Amino acid sequence: MANIHEIWQQLLEGLLATTLLEFIAVAFGIASVIFSRLENILVYPTGLVNTIIYIYLSVVAGLYAEAGVNFYYTVMSIWGWLMWARKKDGETVLHITRSSTREWLQALAFFAVCWLLLFLALQHWTDSTVPLADGFASAAAYTGMLLMTRKKLENWLWWILTNMAAMPLYFIKGFVFTSFQYLVFLLLAILGYLEWRRRLNSGV
């Protein structure tokens, strides 16, 4: 019971210590995920505000892989924006699809390579205290973002994994409100998966 009380106290203290910059980043991050669930292209401009702020916040916290993944988000958001905006004869070119077995294997291989490289880089070239966990969360996020730009249904599964890994990372680093953001992201990712699966099955 004491442990639960301590966690609750830490949560309250962390929320009170949250900066305006972090609040702005969280607000735009939540908006971005909501737009993604709705398959709305505004996912990208709102997401850019979130990721640019978090590049700075992650560096300050010593979460270097998270800083790197937010830089990757920024680049991929621009790419995804262009991909989602493409039209042919007035119709959107890119539609929600499921990953084939080959695409699943490619995604898993991409994730594994990213995790290994991030872990080695963090362990040898930074003062990160959580290289394995930081690398894991970031590798899952790299994979999720890649699949999102292609409107693959499975992008949501990678976001679920990312959010579950990122929550404790930011909590122990003192970004309590950001940790709460990832809890909201987790719930939205589950809803996003269900919504995209519904759209895919109904042909919307």
Secondary structure as GFF3:
##gff-version 3
##sequence-region A 1 204
A	DSSP	alpha_helix	2	16	.	.	.	ID=ss1
A	DSSP	alpha_helix	20	37	.	.	.	ID=ss2
A	DSSP	alpha_helix	43	61	.	.	.	ID=ss3
A	DSSP	alpha_helix	64	85	.	.	.	ID=ss4
A	DSSP	beta_strand	87	88	.	.	.	ID=ss5
A	DSSP	beta_strand	91	92	.	.	.	ID=ss6
A	DSSP	alpha_helix	101	125	.	.	.	ID=ss7
A	DSSP	alpha_helix	131	149	.	.	.	ID=ss8
A	DSSP	alpha_helix	155	172	.	.	.	ID=ss9
A	DSSP	alpha_helix	176	202	.	.	.	ID=ss10
###
